[in-house]
């Protein structure tokens, strides 16, 4: 009987840990969506295509395009989010390094990559 209790306890603990991990993973995705909607969608579009008024004005690239996705690696995407983009002395994208945590930026890069997968 004692062995069955230990086994049941291990299953229960494992199930709880798995539930927490699944919940955390879903929350991280929600956080990336929230960050995107709040800080990025006005220019890049909710779908990443850049077909917003500001996106067209700034000639933002379509992040759903596989060639666009292949044109940068995650390190460059992270740097761009942290430092922003200045072109010919004009700010094209503001820096978010002082507003977002490294984990938020990592989640945001994964979110950007998901646009390519959504095709």
TIPA-24050 format. One record per atom (N, C-alpha, C): residue in three letters; z, y, x. Coordinates in steps of 0.001 Angstrom, whole numbers, padded with zeros to 6 digits, always signed. Example, Ala and Ser with C-alpha at 12.3 -4.5 7.8 and 13.67 -1.06 7.14 Angstrom:
2
ALA+007800-005690+013190
ALA+007800-004500+012300
ALA+007800-003300+013200
SER+007080-002250+012850
SER+007140-001060+013670
SER+007870+000030+012900
// end
This chain:
119
UNK+000000-001196+000824
UNK+000000+000000+000000
UNK+000000+001251+000862
UNK+000739+001196+001966
UNK+000810+002336+002848
UNK-000567+002685+003415
UNK-001348+001677+003780
UNK-002674+001885+004340
UNK-003586+002581+003319
UNK-003504+002169+002075
UNK-004317+002764+001026
UNK-003972+004250+000865
UNK-002733+004618+000979
UNK-002286+006006+000856
UNK-002846+006840+002006
UNK-002767+006315+003243
UNK-003318+007025+004401
UNK-004822+007242+004206
UNK-005495+006192+003756
UNK-006938+006280+003533
UNK-007257+007324+002460
UNK-006506+007307+001374
UNK-006701+008276+000292
UNK-006436+009692+000779
UNK-005417+009864+001602
UNK-005091+011184+002139
UNK-006223+011680+003036
UNK-006760+010788+003877
UNK-007866+011182+004763
UNK-009093+011599+003952
UNK-009380+010871+002901
UNK-010530+011214+002048
UNK-010289+012560+001369
UNK-009091+012753+000871
UNK-008767+014008+000191
UNK-008885+015189+001150
UNK-008324+015050+002346
UNK-008398+016125+003345
UNK-009850+016372+003737
UNK-010599+015316+003962
UNK-012009+015460+004324
UNK-012789+016168+003220
UNK-012528+015795+001993
UNK-013217+016427+000863
UNK-012864+017903+000772
UNK-011592+018231+000986
UNK-011182+019637+000952
UNK-011852+020442+002059
UNK-011898+019884+003274
UNK-012549+020577+004385
UNK-014039+020767+004118
UNK-014673+019730+003612
UNK-016086+019835+003285
UNK-016318+020895+002219
UNK-015471+020921+001208
UNK-015578+021937+000165
UNK-015423+023340+000724
UNK-014490+023511+001645
UNK-014286+024830+002274
UNK-015511+025236+003081
UNK-016067+024276+003839
UNK-017257+024588+004633
UNK-018443+024951+003751
UNK-018643+024206+002691
UNK-019730+024508+001760
UNK-019510+025876+001135
UNK-018285+026151+000719
UNK-017956+027450+000138
UNK-018163+028574+001125
UNK-017764+028371+002386
UNK-017948+029386+003412
UNK-019420+029619+003657
UNK-020192+028542+003734
UNK-021628+028663+003973
UNK-022300+029444+002850
UNK-021958+029150+001618
UNK-022528+029882+000479
UNK-022098+031341+000521
UNK-020831+031595+000898
UNK-020348+032971+000980
UNK-021079+033731+002074
UNK-021340+033075+003219
UNK-022061+033733+004307
UNK-023455+034119+003842
UNK-024107+033239+003062
UNK-025424+033560+002517
UNK-025357+034723+001553
UNK-024331+034721+000710
UNK-024146+035839-000218
UNK-023920+037125+000546
UNK-023133+037053+001627
UNK-022868+038240+002422
UNK-024161+038780+003022
UNK-025008+037908+003554
UNK-026273+038352+004131
UNK-027146+038986+003055
UNK-027174+038396+001868
UNK-027943+038986+000763
UNK-027401+040360+000393
UNK-026087+040477+000341
UNK-025449+041749-000003
UNK-025746+042798+001065
UNK-025617+042408+002329
UNK-025917+043331+003429
UNK-027376+043761+003366
UNK-028277+042813+003146
UNK-029701+043117+003044
UNK-029951+044099+001902
UNK-029418+043780+000738
UNK-029632+044644-000431
UNK-029105+046052-000197
UNK-027957+046147+000459
UNK-027314+047440+000672
UNK-027989+048271+001766
UNK-028429+047624+002845
UNK-028875+048361+004029
UNK-030357+048242+004370
UNK-031028+047242+003860
UNK-032379+046947+004341
UNK-033455+047002+003260
UNK-033108+046613+002044
UNK-034101+046432+000980
UNK-034829+047722+000598
UNK-034195+048867+000763
UNK-034849+050127+000387
UNK-036140+050335+001170
UNK-036178+049877+002401
UNK-037388+050015+003225
UNK-038170+048705+003314
UNK-037467+047612+003607
UNK-038129+046322+003820
UNK-038439+045588+002521
UNK-037865+046031+001417
UNK-038049+045348+000143
UNK-037090+044197+000003
UNK-036724+043895-001215
UNK-035815+042780-001481
UNK-036419+041462-000979
UNK-037753+041380-001009
UNK-038459+040169-000598
UNK-038919+040186+000855
UNK-038662+041284+001591
UNK-039034+041369+002999
UNK-040475+041755+003263
UNK-041233+042059+002227
UNK-042655+042366+002404
UNK-042912+043803+002843
UNK-041903+044676+002736
UNK-042069+046065+003162
UNK-042942+046885+002239
UNK-043100+046436+001012
UNK-044007+047114+000079
UNK-043293+048166-000772
UNK-042234+048745-000231
UNK-041531+049828-000912
UNK-042200+051161-000529
UNK-041828+052223-001200
UNK-042378+053530-000867
UNK-042080+053875+000601
UNK-040830+053696+001010
UNK-040458+053990+002391
UNK-041111+052997+003353
UNK-041200+051763+002947
UNK-041843+050751+003786
UNK-043292+051086+004068
UNK-043993+051545+003053
UNK-045396+051946+003249
UNK-045478+053186+004134
UNK-044580+054127+003924
UNK-044573+055356+004722
UNK-044346+055059+006199
UNK-043466+054090+006472
UNK-043126+053751+007856
UNK-043983+052620+008423
UNK-044933+052126+007645
UNK-045801+051009+008056
UNK-044980+049790+008490
UNK-043999+049450+007667
UNK-043137+048302+007963
UNK-043933+047017+007799
UNK-043732+046126+008749
UNK-044447+044852+008732
UNK-043876+043916+007674
UNK-044738+043037+007182
UNK-044389+042042+006170
UNK-043643+040891+006835
UNK-042349+040785+006594
UNK-041533+039751+007216
UNK-041771+038363+006645
UNK-042596+038243+005621
UNK-042950+036919+005105
UNK-044149+036341+005855
UNK-044807+037163+006661
UNK-045983+036748+007423
UNK-045547+035959+008665
UNK-046050+034745+008809
UNK-045676+033879+009934
UNK-046014+034523+011277
UNK-047121+035254+011361
UNK-047498+035918+012615
UNK-046506+037022+012960
UNK-046040+037753+011969
UNK-045028+038786+012201
UNK-043739+038120+012673
UNK-043333+037045+012017
UNK-042118+036327+012408
UNK-042222+035812+013846
UNK-043412+035357+014234
UNK-043603+034823+015583
UNK-043620+035937+016640
UNK-043781+037171+016211
UNK-043899+038282+017164
UNK-042556+038747+017729
UNK-041456+038205+017226
UNK-040140+038564+017757
UNK-039219+037359+017724
UNK-038295+037325+018690
UNK-037298+036256+018692
UNK-035994+036787+018100
UNK-035035+035891+017939
UNK-033759+036277+017319
UNK-033018+037322+018147
UNK-033145+037238+019480
UNK-032470+038213+020344
UNK-033028+039613+020107
UNK-034341+039726+019964
UNK-034942+041025+019690
UNK-034569+041525+018295
UNK-034536+040632+017326
UNK-034133+041018+015971
UNK-032689+041529+015983
UNK-031826+040841+016706
UNK-030424+041264+016822
UNK-030327+042634+017475
UNK-031047+042821+018561
UNK-031037+044103+019277
UNK-031553+045225+018366
UNK-032603+044950+017623
UNK-033188+045951+016733
UNK-032196+046344+015644
UNK-031520+045373+015077
UNK-030526+045673+014040
UNK-029377+046479+014641
UNK-028932+046090+015821
UNK-027810+046789+016450
UNK-028183+048207+016877
UNK-029350+048366+017500
UNK-029718+049642+018119
UNK-030659+050500+017287
UNK-031284+049921+016276
UNK-032244+050663+015467
UNK-033589+050773+016169
UNK-034473+051573+015575
UNK-035813+051756+016133
UNK-036119+053251+016178
UNK-036488+053710+017354
UNK-036948+055090+017515
UNK-038346+055003+018092
UNK-039296+055643+017432
UNK-040692+055628+017858
UNK-041169+057070+018010
UNK-041597+057397+019217
UNK-042096+058747+019507
UNK-041075+059813+019097
UNK-039810+059553+019410
UNK-038750+060500+019126
UNK-038278+060545+017684
UNK-038863+059727+016830
UNK-038490+059702+015410
UNK-037770+058398+015088
UNK-036631+058517+014417
UNK-035893+057329+013998
UNK-036634+056653+012857
UNK-037080+055412+013116
UNK-037760+054646+012073
UNK-036798+053691+011375
UNK-035745+053295+012110
UNK-034721+052438+011515
UNK-033401+052808+012167
UNK-032401+053058+011334
UNK-031109+053423+011902
UNK-030414+052201+012490
UNK-029529+052458+013434
UNK-028756+051408+014100
UNK-027597+050968+013205
UNK-027316+049673+013232
UNK-026225+049123+012439
UNK-025156+048464+013300
UNK-025276+048597+014620
UNK-024318+047964+015527
UNK-022889+048419+015334
UNK-022707+049647+014879
UNK-021353+050146+014658
UNK-020889+049952+013216
UNK-021762+049431+012369
UNK-021431+049243+010953
UNK-021267+047775+010572
UNK-021917+046889+011323
UNK-021904+045466+010999
UNK-021294+044667+012141
UNK-020593+043610+011795
UNK-020029+042723+012819
UNK-021146+041869+013421
UNK-020854+041250+014555
UNK-021829+040343+015174
UNK-022168+039192+014230
UNK-021178+038694+013492
UNK-021427+037616+012532
UNK-022334+038092+011396
UNK-022118+039328+010936
UNK-022979+039887+009891
UNK-024413+040009+010385
UNK-024565+040469+011621
UNK-025906+040636+012189
UNK-026576+039281+012366
UNK-025833+038295+012818
UNK-026377+036939+012968
UNK-026837+036403+011615
UNK-026026+036619+010585
UNK-026395+036176+009232
UNK-027625+036933+008739
UNK-027730+038198+009084
UNK-028869+039007+008680
UNK-030151+038532+009362
UNK-030059+038173+010633
UNK-031221+037625+011343
UNK-031664+036324+010671
UNK-030719+035473+010318
UNK-031062+034226+009612
UNK-031714+034547+008271
UNK-031229+035583+007607
UNK-031809+036002+006324
UNK-033259+036455+006528
UNK-033495+037223+007567
UNK-034860+037663+007883
UNK-035742+036445+008136
UNK-035242+035484+008863
UNK-036023+034263+009136
UNK-036311+033491+007846
UNK-035440+033582+006871
UNK-035649+032842+005616
UNK-036851+033360+004841
UNK-037267+034574+005082
UNK-038446+035096+004390
UNK-039686+034291+004747
UNK-039806+033876+005994
UNK-040939+033064+006426
UNK-040912+031699+005745
UNK-039734+031138+005585
UNK-039587+029816+004978
UNK-039852+029844+003477
UNK-039736+031037+002877
UNK-039857+031144+001439
UNK-041305+031053+000977
UNK-042254+031087+001876
UNK-043670+031067+001485
UNK-044096+029759+000893
// end
